[in-house]
Amino acid sequence: MADREERRFAEVSRDSVKLMAESAGVDLGDDVAALLAEDVCYRLREATQSSSQFMRHAKRRKLTVEDFNRALRWSNVEAICGYGAQDGLPFRSVKEGELFFVEDRDVNLVELALATNIPKGCAETMVRVNVSYLDGKGNLEPQGAVPTAVQSLSDDLLKYYQQITRAILGEDPHLMKVALLDLQSNSKIAALLPYFVYVISGVKSVSHDLEQLNRLLHMVKSLVQNPYLYLGSYVRSLVSSVMYCILEPLAASINPLNDHWTLRDYAALLLSHIFWTHGDLVSGLYHQILLSLQKVLSDPVRPLCSHYGAVVGLHALGWKAVERVLFPHLPAYWANLQAVLDDYSVSNAQVKADGHKVYGAILVAVERLLKMKALSLSQPAEGATNAQSGSVMGAMGYRVSSPGLSPPPEPLSEAALGIASHLQAGGAGCPWEEWTPVPLPAMYCELYSFFGDSLAVRFSTGPGFGSYPPCTPSQLSDTRKEPSGPASNPDTTRKMPQLTANLNISPRQDGSPRTDPPPPSLAATGSGRTLARSSSVQRSRSSSSRSGQRSTGLVFTAVEKPLEEELRAEVEELRRFFLQENPCVEEGRLGKLLEKALSVHHSDVNVLNAEADERRYDFTSSLYFVIATLTTMGKTWCIKDIMHESLFFDLENNVI
């Protein structure tokens, strides 16, 4: 009985396995062939059992090749091809040996090609549904119709798209504001997002029209601020359009009357806003944007307007971007900028004016760098600093999530560059990989060698940086009486005064940069009007040779020296005139004051000539000229002697 049960199953012998292996060019031993034969028998029985289930489900009693192939597919095994014929396969044997094979039939390819009964492949099984409505209208599309790849917009959405684009790119400013507000809060325009992105991507075609570029940037801002839109992959196209407005030499920049500088400032602001609100979507772009900005800044062939865009772009991305990209590149770039600023030819007037724009942008960026670096150093190393830093931030007049900082994934004390961590292993593409932090005193001394007294320093009158107490007038007078010495002690080095880099790229209705709100002490000293220092203040330059004439202690303290009483009286009278908030000053009176200051030392007359081609002068820049001139005379003068902190006024309301 046991012998009968064993003979019920067909077995593949060991010799058959050895013959199959020899036909494939493999020599197998008897033990290996026996094991393979046993495994082959098990696999064949398993596949046959599964194929018999498919046969029974089809209510058939004949096992077909398709049933066997279905069983193989079910077991994730490749199906057998070439055995789908209905007729039986004729086996032949070789007389010389015990070998059986299937006889191949000759096929006439000519007859097969000219045959009319071309076999059709079997399509995949699918279900097609045709919906019939109760109202009798039915489905308008024919049964079995394949849906189109791109669904067409509805009439309402198409009309909305046309009206919005016409309103934004039209001539009516009121209608444009209404359209932008609706675009910023509409929750039903997700289907129109690709169309709006396509319109924004056409910035290259309107590079000659600053008004249209400004409107397109406002459209970007509205789309970014819409809480109901998920930008997804479209954020890269938006960033590309914004970067074009920041870096590219626009056709409108050829005419010096076109204010393309404000457009670049607003585009940099918008870039910072995108990184702050959609950091998860643009995490892979941070290093790429930094590399693009560095490449433009290091290219001397690029025009100065592109260099200006690179500087404001780095400033907008945070102070760590300025520290790692702009600050190390400043010595190499300064030689080219100095050559432009020292050229007093008439043909170089416009290029020189552009150079002053770049100079001012770099000055504002490094002032922000110094201020934020001092803020980071002032935070205690121990824990429980969040509450203290939050109170300091609130007292300073700006929130913790300020565009002046780096993007959110980059902590204030983190050594990493930004939020694109997967690009840090780029090696050759990241020149700042081997960057080492520079101490704050050394950084200030190096920047002072470039900017001189234009690198403004003031003592804080409000809440200081962390543990730094505010300087009172008595302390300030005591400080001025102390002799200046080298700042070799690290403890005294960290007690540097608060810097005046209050400028921050922030939103505004006209799209231009504005300053941070002043501290409460500043607001209280004024006479009811918030006074802010403008970003376009042009400051005097100081050659690097002047830094060697004074000791390092002058970097942190201001020493009073004798001054002509007549000049001091006129400056004091001008100061009282400022405090009265009179928006007008006679040009002759101010010119007389500058002429008297410059007549004492004729070698620095280029300070005024550097701004001679500018049509607008503001009070602060004029006072900076006086201070710079007196400094070249060897008579260092503390800024607080002639100008109170509340005199950092708005340029728009105080222009001569």
Helices and strands as residue ranges (DSSP letters): H 2-6, H 14-23, H 30-57, H 65-74, E 91-94, E 99-102, H 109-114, H 155-168, H 173-185, G 190-192, H 193-200, G 201-206, H 210-225, H 234-247, G 251-254, H 260-277, H 286-297, H 304-316, H 319-321, I 322-326, H 327-341, G 346-348, H 349-378, H 386-396, G 421-429, H 440-451, G 452-454, H 473-481, H 490-493, E 503-504, E 514-515, H 520-525, G 544-549, G 552-555, H 565-579, H 587-600, G 602-604, H 606-609, H 619-632, G 639-641, G 645-647
